[in-house]
Amino acid sequence: MKVGIKIVAILILAYSLVGAQTLVSVNGTEISQADVDDALMQATQGRFNQVPGDKQAEFRKQVLEQLIAKELVFDDAKKTGILKSKEFKDEYEKVQQRVQKELAIQVWQKRELDKVKVSDKELKNYYDKNKEEFNEKESVHARHILVAEEEEAKNIIKELKLLKGSELQAKFIELAKAKSTGPSGPKGGDLGFFAQGQMVPAFNDKVFSMKVGTITPEAVKTQFGYHVIYLEEKKDKTTRGFTEVKSFIEQRLKMEKFKSVMKEKMEQLQKTATIK
């Protein structure tokens, strides 16, 4: 069996068996599904789930092939004495020194940060003095159908205007998927929640004047074309409560204190150090 075909078979088997861990063994060294997943996350900077579905299988295959190749090369390096060579030992020592320094600094910083404490009183005082920071604008959840011609928009409104409730919503989603030229079309025209001022003026003014569960009686013209809008939900302007934002405030105040502590600490260290 060729290596490429074997790898595809391995991947198919891995996904067909619940809890399967080891995908392949290379000269006794196991490569697991977790190894492949870690490599994928590193290669995509944690955004593998954003890779199109039709590309994910091929990407996984490539990563598994790379991991196999690394094991083959490493195994050959051991057999040919690379690990005992002076060149390897010199480079390995340099890497160890770099890692030792960076890791020691990270652990030191974490310990210093853990020493920083913020009291509940400080947290509440910050919240009370900066409530405007936690204001959320009025927002709406809307769908739209975007078309190029006004006449087409009128026909869509005519088809929808006698419907109400769930029937209106379902038909709107159906028409959006079939007729909308906007990027939200495949999602039934769903624009999600957005706040005042996020959309172009004509669209913004109209959608924020609508009642939930209704459509625009006339098409809304913008530079993108003609919009038929359906308002799904509306949230009033509000201020997030203290409990909701407490952890966020704690992190902010902790980092501010940490910067101050670090400044003092560095001044102390410099005074006792020999710097030429």
PyMOL commands that set and color helices and strands:
alter all, ss='L'
color gray80, all
select helices_A, chain A and resi 3-16+33-43+48-50+53-79+82-84+86-115+120-129+131-134+150-160+165-179+185-187+201-207+242-272
alter helices_A, ss='H'
color red, helices_A
select strands_A, chain A and resi 22-26+29-32+135-136+139-147+190-195+220-222+225-235+238-239
alter strands_A, ss='S'
color yellow, strands_A
deselect
rebuild
show_as cartoon
